[in-house]
Amino acid sequence: MSDQNHYSGMAALSICEALLLAMNDHKLLPEREIVGVLRDAAAAHENAAGSGAEMESHQAAAGLINTIIADVNSVRRS
C-alpha cells in the first residue's frame, strides 16, 4: 500500500467516525444503530473473499472496526 493510500484510508476512517459521532450527538441515529452500522461493515470485511493479501487486508479492516465498536461505550461515556 502506498503512503497516499494509507493516509487516504486514515482520513476516511476519521471522517466516518466523526460523522457517526455527530449523528449520535444530534440524535439523528441512536447509538445502537450506529453500532449496527459498524457491525455490518465489519461483517462485510470478515466475509469477503480474495487472495491471501486481500484477505489479510479485509481481516485487518474488520479488526479496526471491531476495535471502534469496543471503544464506543468507553469513549463516549467517559
All heavy atoms as a GROMACS GRO file, in nm:
protein
  570
    1MET      N    1   0.085  -0.117   0.000
    1MET     CA    2   0.000   0.000   0.000
    1MET      C    3   0.090   0.124   0.000
    1MET      O    4   0.182   0.135   0.080
    1MET     CB    5  -0.092  -0.002   0.122
    1MET     CG    6  -0.178   0.122   0.135
    1MET     SD    7  -0.283   0.119   0.282
    1MET     CE    8  -0.432   0.054   0.213
    2SER      N    9   0.060   0.214  -0.087
    2SER     CA   10   0.140   0.337  -0.093
    2SER      C   11   0.106   0.428   0.025
    2SER      O   12   0.002   0.413   0.089
    2SER     CB   13   0.112   0.411  -0.224
    2SER     OG   14  -0.015   0.472  -0.221
    3ASP      N   15   0.198   0.520   0.053
    3ASP     CA   16   0.172   0.616   0.161
    3ASP      C   17   0.044   0.693   0.136
    3ASP      O   18  -0.034   0.717   0.228
    3ASP     CB   19   0.289   0.714   0.175
    3ASP     CG   20   0.410   0.650   0.243
    3ASP    OD1   21   0.395   0.543   0.304
    3ASP    OD2   22   0.518   0.710   0.236
    4GLN      N   23   0.021   0.732   0.011
    4GLN     CA   24  -0.100   0.809  -0.023
    4GLN      C   25  -0.226   0.730   0.011
    4GLN      O   26  -0.320   0.783   0.069
    4GLN     CB   27  -0.099   0.848  -0.171
    4GLN     CG   28  -0.219   0.931  -0.214
    4GLN     CD   29  -0.223   1.068  -0.147
    4GLN    OE1   30  -0.120   1.127  -0.115
    4GLN    NE2   31  -0.341   1.119  -0.125
    5ASN      N   32  -0.229   0.601  -0.025
    5ASN     CA   33  -0.345   0.518   0.007
    5ASN      C   34  -0.361   0.501   0.157
    5ASN      O   35  -0.472   0.502   0.209
    5ASN     CB   36  -0.333   0.381  -0.060
    5ASN     CG   37  -0.357   0.385  -0.208
    5ASN    OD1   38  -0.414   0.480  -0.261
    5ASN    ND2   39  -0.311   0.283  -0.277
    6HIS      N   40  -0.249   0.485   0.226
    6HIS     CA   41  -0.252   0.469   0.371
    6HIS      C   42  -0.313   0.593   0.437
    6HIS      O   43  -0.401   0.583   0.522
    6HIS     CB   44  -0.111   0.443   0.423
    6HIS     CG   45  -0.100   0.435   0.571
    6HIS    ND1   46  -0.145   0.325   0.644
    6HIS    CD2   47  -0.053   0.522   0.663
    6HIS    CE1   48  -0.125   0.346   0.771
    6HIS    NE2   49  -0.068   0.465   0.786
    7TYR      N   50  -0.265   0.709   0.396
    7TYR     CA   51  -0.316   0.834   0.453
    7TYR      C   52  -0.461   0.858   0.414
    7TYR      O   53  -0.540   0.908   0.494
    7TYR     CB   54  -0.229   0.953   0.413
    7TYR     CG   55  -0.085   0.939   0.457
    7TYR    CD1   56   0.019   0.974   0.374
    7TYR    CD2   57  -0.054   0.889   0.584
    7TYR    CE1   58   0.151   0.961   0.415
    7TYR    CE2   59   0.078   0.874   0.625
    7TYR     CZ   60   0.180   0.911   0.540
    7TYR     OH   61   0.309   0.897   0.581
    8SER      N   62  -0.496   0.822   0.292
    8SER     CA   63  -0.636   0.837   0.248
    8SER      C   64  -0.727   0.750   0.333
    8SER      O   65  -0.836   0.793   0.373
    8SER     CB   66  -0.650   0.798   0.101
    8SER     OG   67  -0.578   0.885   0.019
    9GLY      N   68  -0.685   0.629   0.362
    9GLY     CA   69  -0.764   0.539   0.445
    9GLY      C   70  -0.779   0.591   0.586
    9GLY      O   71  -0.887   0.584   0.646
   10MET      N   72  -0.671   0.644   0.642
   10MET     CA   73  -0.677   0.701   0.776
   10MET      C   74  -0.772   0.820   0.780
   10MET      O   75  -0.853   0.833   0.873
   10MET     CB   76  -0.538   0.745   0.822
   10MET     CG   77  -0.446   0.630   0.856
   10MET     SD   78  -0.275   0.682   0.896
   10MET     CE   79  -0.300   0.803   1.022
   11ALA      N   80  -0.764   0.905   0.678
   11ALA     CA   81  -0.851   1.022   0.673
   11ALA      C   82  -0.997   0.980   0.660
   11ALA      O   83  -1.085   1.033   0.729
   11ALA     CB   84  -0.812   1.114   0.557
   12ALA      N   85  -1.024   0.883   0.574
   12ALA     CA   86  -1.161   0.836   0.553
   12ALA      C   87  -1.218   0.777   0.682
   12ALA      O   88  -1.333   0.805   0.718
   12ALA     CB   89  -1.165   0.732   0.440
   13LEU      N   90  -1.138   0.699   0.752
   13LEU     CA   91  -1.184   0.641   0.878
   13LEU      C   92  -1.216   0.750   0.980
   13LEU      O   93  -1.319   0.746   1.047
   13LEU     CB   94  -1.079   0.544   0.933
   13LEU     CG   95  -1.113   0.478   1.066
   13LEU    CD1   96  -1.241   0.396   1.057
   13LEU    CD2   97  -0.997   0.390   1.110
   14SER      N   98  -1.129   0.849   0.990
   14SER     CA   99  -1.152   0.959   1.084
   14SER      C  100  -1.278   1.036   1.051
   14SER      O  101  -1.356   1.072   1.140
   14SER     CB  102  -1.031   1.053   1.085
   14SER     OG  103  -0.918   0.988   1.133
   15ILE      N  104  -1.298   1.064   0.924
   15ILE     CA  105  -1.417   1.138   0.881
   15ILE      C  106  -1.544   1.059   0.911
   15ILE      O  107  -1.640   1.112   0.967
   15ILE     CB  108  -1.409   1.173   0.731
   15ILE    CG1  109  -1.297   1.276   0.708
   15ILE    CG2  110  -1.542   1.223   0.678
   15ILE    CD1  111  -1.256   1.291   0.562
   16CYS      N  112  -1.543   0.930   0.877
   16CYS     CA  113  -1.662   0.847   0.902
   16CYS      C  114  -1.691   0.835   1.051
   16CYS      O  115  -1.807   0.843   1.093
   16CYS     CB  116  -1.644   0.709   0.840
   16CYS     SG  117  -1.648   0.711   0.661
   17GLU      N  118  -1.588   0.817   1.130
   17GLU     CA  119  -1.608   0.806   1.273
   17GLU      C  120  -1.665   0.936   1.329
   17GLU      O  121  -1.760   0.935   1.409
   17GLU     CB  122  -1.476   0.772   1.342
   17GLU     CG  123  -1.491   0.733   1.486
   17GLU     CD  124  -1.363   0.680   1.548
   17GLU    OE1  125  -1.258   0.676   1.482
   17GLU    OE2  126  -1.370   0.644   1.667
   18ALA      N  127  -1.612   1.050   1.284
   18ALA     CA  128  -1.663   1.180   1.329
   18ALA      C  129  -1.809   1.200   1.288
   18ALA      O  130  -1.890   1.252   1.365
   18ALA     CB  131  -1.576   1.293   1.274
   19LEU      N  132  -1.844   1.158   1.167
   19LEU     CA  133  -1.982   1.170   1.121
   19LEU      C  134  -2.076   1.084   1.205
   19LEU      O  135  -2.186   1.129   1.242
   19LEU     CB  136  -1.993   1.131   0.973
   19LEU     CG  137  -1.940   1.232   0.874
   19LEU    CD1  138  -1.934   1.172   0.734
   19LEU    CD2  139  -2.026   1.358   0.873
   20LEU      N  140  -2.036   0.962   1.236
   20LEU     CA  141  -2.120   0.876   1.318
   20LEU      C  142  -2.138   0.935   1.458
   20LEU      O  143  -2.249   0.934   1.513
   20LEU     CB  144  -2.061   0.735   1.326
   20LEU     CG  145  -2.070   0.653   1.198
   20LEU    CD1  146  -1.990   0.524   1.212
   20LEU    CD2  147  -2.214   0.624   1.161
   21LEU      N  148  -2.031   0.989   1.514
   21LEU     CA  149  -2.042   1.052   1.646
   21LEU      C  150  -2.133   1.175   1.642
   21LEU      O  151  -2.215   1.195   1.732
   21LEU     CB  152  -1.903   1.090   1.699
   21LEU     CG  153  -1.811   0.972   1.731
   21LEU    CD1  154  -1.671   1.022   1.763
   21LEU    CD2  155  -1.867   0.887   1.843
   22ALA      N  156  -2.120   1.255   1.537
   22ALA     CA  157  -2.206   1.373   1.523
   22ALA      C  158  -2.352   1.333   1.506
   22ALA      O  159  -2.442   1.397   1.562
   22ALA     CB  160  -2.160   1.458   1.404
   23MET      N  161  -2.377   1.226   1.429
   23MET     CA  162  -2.515   1.179   1.411
   23MET      C  163  -2.575   1.137   1.545
   23MET      O  164  -2.692   1.162   1.571
   23MET     CB  165  -2.519   1.063   1.311
   23MET     CG  166  -2.486   1.105   1.171
   23MET     SD  167  -2.461   0.963   1.065
   23MET     CE  168  -2.617   0.962   0.980
   24ASN      N  169  -2.494   1.077   1.629
   24ASN     CA  170  -2.542   1.038   1.761
   24ASN      C  171  -2.563   1.161   1.849
   24ASN      O  172  -2.665   1.174   1.916
   24ASN     CB  173  -2.444   0.941   1.826
   24ASN     CG  174  -2.493   0.893   1.961
   24ASN    OD1  175  -2.442   0.935   2.064
   24ASN    ND2  176  -2.592   0.806   1.961
   25ASP      N  177  -2.467   1.254   1.848
   25ASP     CA  178  -2.478   1.375   1.929
   25ASP      C  179  -2.602   1.457   1.895
   25ASP      O  180  -2.665   1.516   1.982
   25ASP     CB  181  -2.354   1.464   1.911
   25ASP     CG  182  -2.229   1.404   1.975
   25ASP    OD1  183  -2.242   1.309   2.055
   25ASP    OD2  184  -2.119   1.453   1.942
   26HIS      N  185  -2.638   1.460   1.766
   26HIS     CA  186  -2.753   1.538   1.721
   26HIS      C  187  -2.882   1.454   1.716
   26HIS      O  188  -2.982   1.497   1.660
   26HIS     CB  189  -2.724   1.601   1.584
   26HIS     CG  190  -2.617   1.705   1.592
   26HIS    ND1  191  -2.641   1.832   1.642
   26HIS    CD2  192  -2.486   1.702   1.560
   26HIS    CE1  193  -2.530   1.902   1.638
   26HIS    NE2  194  -2.434   1.826   1.590
   27LYS      N  195  -2.872   1.336   1.775
   27LYS     CA  196  -2.988   1.248   1.788
   27LYS      C  197  -3.049   1.208   1.653
   27LYS      O  198  -3.170   1.188   1.640
   27LYS     CB  199  -3.094   1.309   1.878
   27LYS     CG  200  -3.040   1.364   2.008
   27LYS     CD  201  -3.087   1.285   2.125
   27LYS     CE  202  -3.043   1.346   2.256
   27LYS     NZ  203  -2.909   1.318   2.297
   28LEU      N  204  -2.964   1.198   1.550
   28LEU     CA  205  -3.010   1.152   1.418
   28LEU      C  206  -3.013   1.001   1.412
   28LEU      O  207  -3.096   0.944   1.342
   28LEU     CB  208  -2.919   1.208   1.308
   28LEU     CG  209  -2.916   1.360   1.297
   28LEU    CD1  210  -2.810   1.404   1.199
   28LEU    CD2  211  -3.053   1.412   1.256
   29LEU      N  212  -2.921   0.936   1.482
   29LEU     CA  213  -2.918   0.790   1.494
   29LEU      C  214  -2.884   0.755   1.637
   29LEU      O  215  -2.792   0.812   1.695
   29LEU     CB  216  -2.809   0.730   1.403
   29LEU     CG  217  -2.840   0.706   1.257
   29LEU    CD1  218  -2.715   0.651   1.187
   29LEU    CD2  219  -2.956   0.611   1.239
   30PRO      N  220  -2.958   0.661   1.695
   30PRO     CA  221  -2.923   0.617   1.830
   30PRO      C  222  -2.795   0.533   1.827
   30PRO      O  223  -2.758   0.477   1.724
   30PRO     CB  224  -3.043   0.533   1.873
   30PRO     CG  225  -3.108   0.490   1.748
   30PRO     CD  226  -3.079   0.594   1.645
   31GLU      N  227  -2.728   0.526   1.939
   31GLU     CA  228  -2.602   0.454   1.948
   31GLU      C  229  -2.615   0.309   1.900
   31GLU      O  230  -2.527   0.258   1.832
   31GLU     CB  231  -2.550   0.458   2.091
   31GLU     CG  232  -2.411   0.400   2.107
   31GLU     CD  233  -2.358   0.419   2.247
   31GLU    OE1  234  -2.349   0.535   2.293
   31GLU    OE2  235  -2.324   0.318   2.310
   32ARG      N  236  -2.725   0.243   1.933
   32ARG     CA  237  -2.740   0.102   1.893
   32ARG      C  238  -2.741   0.088   1.741
   32ARG      O  239  -2.692  -0.012   1.688
   32ARG     CB  240  -2.865   0.041   1.956
   32ARG     CG  241  -2.996   0.086   1.897
   32ARG     CD  242  -3.118   0.021   1.965
   32ARG     NE  243  -3.239   0.053   1.897
   32ARG     CZ  244  -3.297   0.172   1.893
   32ARG    NH1  245  -3.241   0.274   1.957
   32ARG    NH2  246  -3.409   0.192   1.827
   33GLU      N  247  -2.797   0.184   1.669
   33GLU     CA  248  -2.797   0.178   1.523
   33GLU      C  249  -2.659   0.207   1.466
   33GLU      O  250  -2.619   0.149   1.366
   33GLU     CB  251  -2.902   0.272   1.466
   33GLU     CG  252  -3.041   0.225   1.502
   33GLU     CD  253  -3.145   0.265   1.400
   33GLU    OE1  254  -3.111   0.292   1.284
   33GLU    OE2  255  -3.262   0.268   1.441
   34ILE      N  256  -2.587   0.296   1.530
   34ILE     CA  257  -2.450   0.324   1.486
   34ILE      C  258  -2.364   0.201   1.505
   34ILE      O  259  -2.288   0.163   1.416
   34ILE     CB  260  -2.394   0.446   1.562
   34ILE    CG1  261  -2.468   0.572   1.516
   34ILE    CG2  262  -2.243   0.458   1.542
   34ILE    CD1  263  -2.441   0.695   1.598
   35VAL      N  264  -2.379   0.135   1.618
   35VAL     CA  265  -2.305   0.011   1.641
   35VAL      C  266  -2.347  -0.093   1.537
   35VAL      O  267  -2.263  -0.168   1.487
   35VAL     CB  268  -2.325  -0.039   1.785
   35VAL    CG1  269  -2.268  -0.179   1.804
   35VAL    CG2  270  -2.260   0.057   1.884
   36GLY      N  271  -2.474  -0.096   1.501
   36GLY     CA  272  -2.521  -0.188   1.398
   36GLY      C  273  -2.455  -0.162   1.263
   36GLY      O  274  -2.417  -0.255   1.192
   37VAL      N  275  -2.442  -0.035   1.227
   37VAL     CA  276  -2.374   0.002   1.103
   37VAL      C  277  -2.230  -0.048   1.107
   37VAL      O  278  -2.179  -0.106   1.010
   37VAL     CB  279  -2.377   0.156   1.081
   37VAL    CG1  280  -2.281   0.200   0.973
   37VAL    CG2  281  -2.518   0.201   1.050
   38LEU      N  282  -2.162  -0.026   1.219
   38LEU     CA  283  -2.024  -0.070   1.233
   38LEU      C  284  -2.014  -0.222   1.227
   38LEU      O  285  -1.923  -0.277   1.162
   38LEU     CB  286  -1.964  -0.017   1.363
   38LEU     CG  287  -1.947   0.134   1.371
   38LEU    CD1  288  -1.911   0.176   1.513
   38LEU    CD2  289  -1.843   0.182   1.271
   39ARG      N  290  -2.107  -0.292   1.290
   39ARG     CA  291  -2.106  -0.440   1.285
   39ARG      C  292  -2.127  -0.490   1.143
   39ARG      O  293  -2.063  -0.587   1.101
   39ARG     CB  294  -2.213  -0.497   1.378
   39ARG     CG  295  -2.174  -0.488   1.522
   39ARG     CD  296  -2.268  -0.566   1.612
   39ARG     NE  297  -2.224  -0.555   1.749
   39ARG     CZ  298  -2.301  -0.524   1.851
   39ARG    NH1  299  -2.430  -0.505   1.833
   39ARG    NH2  300  -2.252  -0.515   1.972
   40ASP      N  301  -2.216  -0.426   1.069
   40ASP     CA  302  -2.238  -0.465   0.929
   40ASP      C  303  -2.111  -0.444   0.846
   40ASP      O  304  -2.076  -0.528   0.763
   40ASP     CB  305  -2.352  -0.384   0.868
   40ASP     CG  306  -2.489  -0.424   0.920
   40ASP    OD1  307  -2.501  -0.531   0.985
   40ASP    OD2  308  -2.586  -0.348   0.896
   41ALA      N  309  -2.043  -0.333   0.870
   41ALA     CA  310  -1.920  -0.305   0.797
   41ALA      C  311  -1.813  -0.409   0.831
   41ALA      O  312  -1.743  -0.460   0.742
   41ALA     CB  313  -1.870  -0.164   0.828
   42ALA      N  314  -1.800  -0.442   0.959
   42ALA     CA  315  -1.702  -0.543   1.000
   42ALA      C  316  -1.735  -0.678   0.938
   42ALA      O  317  -1.646  -0.748   0.886
   42ALA     CB  318  -1.697  -0.554   1.152
   43ALA      N  319  -1.864  -0.715   0.938
   43ALA     CA  320  -1.904  -0.844   0.882
   43ALA      C  321  -1.876  -0.851   0.732
   43ALA      O  322  -1.836  -0.956   0.681
   43ALA     CB  323  -2.053  -0.868   0.909
   44ALA      N  324  -1.894  -0.740   0.662
   44ALA     CA  325  -1.865  -0.738   0.519
   44ALA      C  326  -1.718  -0.772   0.494
   44ALA      O  327  -1.685  -0.847   0.401
   44ALA     CB  328  -1.899  -0.602   0.459
   45HIS      N  329  -1.630  -0.718   0.577
   45HIS     CA  330  -1.488  -0.749   0.562
   45HIS      C  331  -1.456  -0.890   0.608
   45HIS      O  332  -1.376  -0.960   0.546
   45HIS     CB  333  -1.402  -0.648   0.639
   45HIS     CG  334  -1.395  -0.515   0.572
   45HIS    ND1  335  -1.322  -0.493   0.458
   45HIS    CD2  336  -1.453  -0.397   0.602
   45HIS    CE1  337  -1.334  -0.367   0.421
   45HIS    NE2  338  -1.413  -0.307   0.507
   46GLU      N  339  -1.519  -0.935   0.716
   46GLU     CA  340  -1.493  -1.070   0.767
   46GLU      C  341  -1.537  -1.177   0.668
   46GLU      O  342  -1.477  -1.284   0.662
   46GLU     CB  343  -1.565  -1.089   0.901
   46GLU     CG  344  -1.504  -1.006   1.013
   46GLU     CD  345  -1.590  -0.997   1.136
   46GLU    OE1  346  -1.711  -1.030   1.132
   46GLU    OE2  347  -1.536  -0.952   1.239
   47ASN      N  348  -1.639  -1.148   0.588
   47ASN     CA  349  -1.693  -1.246   0.493
   47ASN      C  350  -1.643  -1.227   0.350
   47ASN      O  351  -1.686  -1.297   0.260
   47ASN     CB  352  -1.846  -1.241   0.496
   47ASN     CG  353  -1.900  -1.281   0.631
   47ASN    OD1  354  -1.853  -1.376   0.692
   47ASN    ND2  355  -1.997  -1.207   0.680
   48ALA      N  356  -1.552  -1.132   0.330
   48ALA     CA  357  -1.502  -1.105   0.196
   48ALA      C  358  -1.411  -1.218   0.149
   48ALA      O  359  -1.350  -1.288   0.228
   48ALA     CB  360  -1.425  -0.972   0.195
   49ALA      N  361  -1.404  -1.232   0.019
   49ALA     CA  362  -1.318  -1.332  -0.043
   49ALA      C  363  -1.208  -1.261  -0.121
   49ALA      O  364  -1.221  -1.144  -0.154
   49ALA     CB  365  -1.399  -1.421  -0.135
   50GLY      N  366  -1.104  -1.333  -0.150
   50GLY     CA  367  -0.997  -1.276  -0.230
   50GLY      C  368  -0.868  -1.354  -0.211
   50GLY      O  369  -0.866  -1.461  -0.150
   51SER      N  370  -0.761  -1.297  -0.261
   51SER     CA  371  -0.629  -1.358  -0.247
   51SER      C  372  -0.585  -1.350  -0.102
   51SER      O  373  -0.649  -1.284  -0.019
   51SER     CB  374  -0.529  -1.284  -0.336
   51SER     OG  375  -0.505  -1.153  -0.285
   52GLY      N  376  -0.474  -1.412  -0.074
   52GLY     CA  377  -0.422  -1.408   0.063
   52GLY      C  378  -0.398  -1.267   0.112
   52GLY      O  379  -0.434  -1.232   0.224
   53ALA      N  380  -0.339  -1.184   0.027
   53ALA     CA  381  -0.311  -1.045   0.065
   53ALA      C  382  -0.441  -0.968   0.084
   53ALA      O  383  -0.453  -0.886   0.176
   53ALA     CB  384  -0.224  -0.977  -0.040
   54GLU      N  385  -0.538  -0.992  -0.004
   54GLU     CA  386  -0.668  -0.924   0.010
   54GLU      C  387  -0.739  -0.967   0.137
   54GLU      O  388  -0.796  -0.884   0.208
   54GLU     CB  389  -0.754  -0.952  -0.113
   54GLU     CG  390  -0.705  -0.887  -0.240
   54GLU     CD  391  -0.775  -0.938  -0.365
   54GLU    OE1  392  -0.821  -1.054  -0.366
   54GLU    OE2  393  -0.783  -0.860  -0.461
   55MET      N  394  -0.733  -1.095   0.166
   55MET     CA  395  -0.797  -1.145   0.288
   55MET      C  396  -0.731  -1.085   0.412
   55MET      O  397  -0.799  -1.049   0.508
   55MET     CB  398  -0.790  -1.299   0.294
   55MET     CG  399  -0.876  -1.368   0.190
   55MET     SD  400  -1.051  -1.324   0.205
   55MET     CE  401  -1.086  -1.387   0.368
   56GLU      N  402  -0.598  -1.071   0.408
   56GLU     CA  403  -0.528  -1.010   0.520
   56GLU      C  404  -0.573  -0.865   0.540
   56GLU      O  405  -0.597  -0.821   0.653
   56GLU     CB  406  -0.377  -1.014   0.494
   56GLU     CG  407  -0.294  -0.971   0.612
   56GLU     CD  408  -0.145  -0.987   0.586
   56GLU    OE1  409  -0.106  -1.086   0.520
   56GLU    OE2  410  -0.070  -0.900   0.633
   57SER      N  411  -0.591  -0.792   0.430
   57SER     CA  412  -0.639  -0.654   0.438
   57SER      C  413  -0.780  -0.648   0.493
   57SER      O  414  -0.812  -0.563   0.578
   57SER     CB  415  -0.634  -0.588   0.300
   57SER     OG  416  -0.502  -0.572   0.258
   58HIS      N  417  -0.866  -0.739   0.447
   58HIS     CA  418  -1.005  -0.740   0.495
   58HIS      C  419  -1.010  -0.774   0.645
   58HIS      O  420  -1.086  -0.713   0.720
   58HIS     CB  421  -1.089  -0.841   0.417
   58HIS     CG  422  -1.131  -0.793   0.283
   58HIS    ND1  423  -1.215  -0.686   0.264
   58HIS    CD2  424  -1.099  -0.837   0.158
   58HIS    CE1  425  -1.235  -0.666   0.136
   58HIS    NE2  426  -1.165  -0.756   0.069
   59GLN      N  427  -0.930  -0.870   0.688
   59GLN     CA  428  -0.929  -0.906   0.829
   59GLN      C  429  -0.877  -0.791   0.914
   59GLN      O  430  -0.928  -0.765   1.024
   59GLN     CB  431  -0.846  -1.033   0.852
   59GLN     CG  432  -0.910  -1.158   0.793
   59GLN     CD  433  -1.051  -1.183   0.846
   59GLN    OE1  434  -1.075  -1.179   0.966
   59GLN    NE2  435  -1.146  -1.206   0.756
   60ALA      N  436  -0.777  -0.719   0.864
   60ALA     CA  437  -0.724  -0.603   0.937
   60ALA      C  438  -0.831  -0.494   0.947
   60ALA      O  439  -0.848  -0.432   1.053
   60ALA     CB  440  -0.599  -0.550   0.868
   61ALA      N  441  -0.904  -0.471   0.839
   61ALA     CA  442  -1.011  -0.370   0.840
   61ALA      C  443  -1.119  -0.411   0.940
   61ALA      O  444  -1.166  -0.328   1.018
   61ALA     CB  445  -1.070  -0.354   0.700
   62ALA      N  446  -1.158  -0.538   0.938
   62ALA     CA  447  -1.259  -0.586   1.034
   62ALA      C  448  -1.209  -0.568   1.177
   62ALA      O  449  -1.286  -0.527   1.265
   62ALA     CB  450  -1.291  -0.732   1.006
   63GLY      N  451  -1.082  -0.595   1.200
   63GLY     CA  452  -1.025  -0.577   1.333
   63GLY      C  453  -1.031  -0.433   1.380
   63GLY      O  454  -1.066  -0.406   1.496
   64LEU      N  455  -1.000  -0.340   1.289
   64LEU     CA  456  -1.009  -0.198   1.324
   64LEU      C  457  -1.152  -0.158   1.358
   64LEU      O  458  -1.177  -0.087   1.456
   64LEU     CB  459  -0.958  -0.111   1.209
   64LEU     CG  460  -0.807  -0.109   1.189
   64LEU    CD1  461  -0.773  -0.038   1.058
   64LEU    CD2  462  -0.739  -0.041   1.306
   65ILE      N  463  -1.246  -0.203   1.277
   65ILE     CA  464  -1.387  -0.169   1.301
   65ILE      C  465  -1.434  -0.229   1.434
   65ILE      O  466  -1.502  -0.162   1.512
   65ILE     CB  467  -1.475  -0.216   1.184
   65ILE    CG1  468  -1.438  -0.140   1.057
   65ILE    CG2  469  -1.624  -0.197   1.217
   65ILE    CD1  470  -1.495  -0.200   0.929
   66ASN      N  471  -1.395  -0.352   1.461
   66ASN     CA  472  -1.434  -0.415   1.588
   66ASN      C  473  -1.372  -0.344   1.707
   66ASN      O  474  -1.433  -0.336   1.814
   66ASN     CB  475  -1.399  -0.564   1.586
   66ASN     CG  476  -1.496  -0.642   1.501
   66ASN    OD1  477  -1.617  -0.616   1.500
   66ASN    ND2  478  -1.445  -0.738   1.426
   67THR      N  479  -1.253  -0.288   1.690
   67THR     CA  480  -1.192  -0.207   1.797
   67THR      C  481  -1.274  -0.081   1.821
   67THR      O  482  -1.295  -0.041   1.936
   67THR     CB  483  -1.047  -0.172   1.761
   67THR    OG1  484  -0.972  -0.293   1.750
   67THR    CG2  485  -0.984  -0.082   1.866
   68ILE      N  486  -1.320  -0.019   1.714
   68ILE     CA  487  -1.405   0.100   1.728
   68ILE      C  488  -1.533   0.064   1.802
   68ILE      O  489  -1.576   0.136   1.893
   68ILE     CB  490  -1.436   0.162   1.590
   68ILE    CG1  491  -1.309   0.221   1.530
   68ILE    CG2  492  -1.545   0.268   1.602
   68ILE    CD1  493  -1.321   0.259   1.383
   69ILE      N  494  -1.593  -0.048   1.767
   69ILE     CA  495  -1.716  -0.093   1.835
   69ILE      C  496  -1.688  -0.111   1.984
   69ILE      O  497  -1.766  -0.064   2.069
   69ILE     CB  498  -1.769  -0.224   1.773
   69ILE    CG1  499  -1.817  -0.200   1.631
   69ILE    CG2  500  -1.880  -0.284   1.861
   69ILE    CD1  501  -1.844  -0.328   1.552
   70ALA      N  502  -1.578  -0.175   2.018
   70ALA     CA  503  -1.545  -0.200   2.159
   70ALA      C  504  -1.521  -0.069   2.234
   70ALA      O  505  -1.549  -0.059   2.353
   70ALA     CB  506  -1.422  -0.290   2.168
   71ASP      N  507  -1.470   0.031   2.162
   71ASP     CA  508  -1.437   0.158   2.226
   71ASP      C  509  -1.554   0.256   2.232
   71ASP      O  510  -1.545   0.357   2.301
   71ASP     CB  511  -1.321   0.226   2.154
   71ASP     CG  512  -1.189   0.154   2.178
   71ASP    OD1  513  -1.180   0.072   2.271
   71ASP    OD2  514  -1.095   0.180   2.101
   72VAL      N  515  -1.661   0.229   2.160
   72VAL     CA  516  -1.772   0.326   2.152
   72VAL      C  517  -1.822   0.363   2.290
   72VAL      O  518  -1.831   0.482   2.324
   72VAL     CB  519  -1.889   0.272   2.065
   72VAL    CG1  520  -2.016   0.351   2.087
   72VAL    CG2  521  -1.849   0.274   1.919
   73ASN      N  522  -1.850   0.267   2.374
   73ASN     CA  523  -1.904   0.298   2.506
   73ASN      C  524  -1.803   0.368   2.594
   73ASN      O  525  -1.835   0.465   2.662
   73ASN     CB  526  -1.955   0.171   2.575
   73ASN     CG  527  -2.082   0.121   2.511
   73ASN    OD1  528  -2.157   0.197   2.452
   73ASN    ND2  529  -2.107  -0.008   2.524
   74SER      N  530  -1.681   0.322   2.594
   74SER     CA  531  -1.581   0.382   2.683
   74SER      C  532  -1.544   0.523   2.641
   74SER      O  533  -1.525   0.610   2.724
   74SER     CB  534  -1.457   0.295   2.692
   74SER     OG  535  -1.393   0.285   2.566
   75VAL      N  536  -1.537   0.550   2.511
   75VAL     CA  537  -1.501   0.683   2.461
   75VAL      C  538  -1.614   0.781   2.482
   75VAL      O  539  -1.593   0.894   2.528
   75VAL     CB  540  -1.461   0.676   2.312
   75VAL    CG1  541  -1.445   0.816   2.253
   75VAL    CG2  542  -1.333   0.598   2.295
   76ARG      N  543  -1.734   0.744   2.448
   76ARG     CA  544  -1.846   0.836   2.451
   76ARG      C  545  -1.900   0.858   2.592
   76ARG      O  546  -1.968   0.955   2.616
   76ARG     CB  547  -1.960   0.784   2.361
   76ARG     CG  548  -1.919   0.774   2.216
   76ARG     CD  549  -1.867   0.905   2.162
   76ARG     NE  550  -1.976   0.999   2.148
   76ARG     CZ  551  -1.962   1.127   2.125
   76ARG    NH1  552  -1.844   1.180   2.116
   76ARG    NH2  553  -2.065   1.206   2.114
   77ARG      N  554  -1.874   0.770   2.684
   77ARG     CA  555  -1.932   0.782   2.818
   77ARG      C  556  -1.831   0.812   2.926
   77ARG      O  557  -1.863   0.806   3.042
   77ARG     CB  558  -2.007   0.655   2.852
   77ARG     CG  559  -2.124   0.635   2.758
   77ARG     CD  560  -2.207   0.522   2.798
   77ARG     NE  561  -2.313   0.508   2.698
   77ARG     CZ  562  -2.389   0.404   2.687
   77ARG    NH1  563  -2.373   0.302   2.767
   77ARG    NH2  564  -2.482   0.398   2.596
   78SER      N  565  -1.708   0.844   2.886
   78SER     CA  566  -1.607   0.870   2.989
   78SER      C  567  -1.620   1.010   3.042
   78SER      O  568  -1.687   1.095   2.991
   78SER     CB  569  -1.468   0.847   2.930
   78SER     OG  570  -1.448   0.930   2.818
   0.00000   0.00000   0.00000
